[in-house]
């Protein structure tokens, strides 16, 4: 059920947008107002999560290290594996965000002959994660051409590199040149398919997977398929799409612009995904920067880490305690740092001698 339910839900959402526009003509609802609402929900939820993490105190110095920490001058320190300054933290965080360094070191466990638990490298998972995230980033940058005119130069350069494959169909009448094939379109399908099959075929991963693990994968797969269908199979009015998106981004929506139903399916799925994003595990995209195991310095030998949760209380030293109870501690035979001052004794009065009568 944890696989079937999200699959049916994604299919239902796609059908809602398709019939809502093709049958009932709700183009403004699915093409303008729902994207506006989705953007507000996404922005509000994302900012709320970031601010909540930013103000959360870190009670302990729990930075994760994998190398020699800084100690004595004659011991070489590894500032990338155990960063003791800001530059080391920035470099390690950059490697983590851009190249998934910790995932590259990941291992997988399986039972071998014996039986014996064996750990082996899992570079295939790292490669699938890299392909998925980098493809997603490049696709998002390519879509920037719909939001601004003229198209920025970096977007054109990305499209030129990503779409250098050209497919020509030869026929007896004339040759037909298909739209340039974007490599990231293939990579996003292959990587999502790999991540999905891993959850379905690996018994350990399947046992740990939940419904909310399958739903975003099916959503991304449906968004990718609808976008690829618009480009290569079901043609849509690209000029109309750009005019509609620019009218929305300039807060002057033009409800007279209508495009094919597949476009509204695509943008509706993107809107639902955007609303789901801040309240799901996908927020690791922003949360990685607030992970204390990654963003803290390994400088506990140089700087004392004070727990911000500690209450502001008056500290009572031992000497203050002994000053209050010194006499009682002396009487009980307890050791003292300072011996009590001897008490002054009054001089004894001499007995008064009675004078005898002479």
Secondary structure, DSSP 8 states (H G I E B T S, - for coil): -TTHHHHHHHHHHHHHHHHHHHTS--HHIIIIIHHHHHHHHHHHHHHHHHHHHHTS---S------S--S-STTS---TTTS--SHHHHHHHHHHHHHH-HHHHT-EEEEEETTTEEEEEE-HHHHHHHHHHHHHHHHHHHHGGGGTSSS--HHHHHHHHHHT-B--EE--SS--EE---B-HHHHHHHHHHHHHHHHHHH-HHHHHH--HHHHHHHHHHHHHHHHHHIIIIIS---HHHHHHHHHHHHTT---TT----HHHHHHHHHHHHHHHHHTTSGGGHHHHGGG-HHHHS---TTTS----TTS-------HHHHHHHHHHHHHHTT---SS--------------------
